Amino acid sequence: MSCLHIINRRINQQTLNEQAKWFSEDDAILLIEDALYLVHALSLESLGYPVYALSTDAKVRGVETTSKQVEWLNDYEAMVDITILFDKSITWTTQQV
């Protein structure tokens, strides 16, 4: 059963790695809101899961949308389109760093 893991806050690499231990092989990550600051700060490719990011949230936060670590979603409609591809979604509540 596939799951989209939605992260909406800043977290560090260790926290992300710990969360990824719970992922299944068909899972993916969606970065929204303040989690967009992670795109250039963390090693997302090393996780081995697809990572999506909402470009509208990135632009509001002044985060460049040039990273090749993620697949950029242009708007909320694209975010919904990605979300419905998964059997379920989980929004991770994590401590901000």
C-alpha positions, 0 to 999 in steps of 0.5 A, a space after each residue: 500500500 503506497 503512502 505519500 509522506 507530507 512534510 510541512 516543517 523544517 527538519 534536519 537530515 537525521 530526523 528525515 532519515 529516521 522518518 524514512 525508516 517507516 517508508 515502504 518501497 512505493 512511498 514518496 515525499 511531498 514538501 510543502 510550506 516551511 519544508 521547502 527550505 529543505 530542498 537545498 539544505 538536505 540530501 534528498 536523493 540519498 533517501 531513494 524515494 521520489 520527492 515532490 515539492 510545491 513551487 508556489 510555496 517555494 516562491 513565497 519563501 524565496 526558495 529557488 526552484 532549480 533543484 533537481 533533487 525534487 519534482 516540482 509541482 506548479 500549483 495546488 491542483 498538481 499537488 492534488 493530482 499527486 496525492 490521489 495517486 497514493 493509497 493514503 497520505 500522512 502529514 508528519 508533525 515534527 519538531 522545528 529546528 
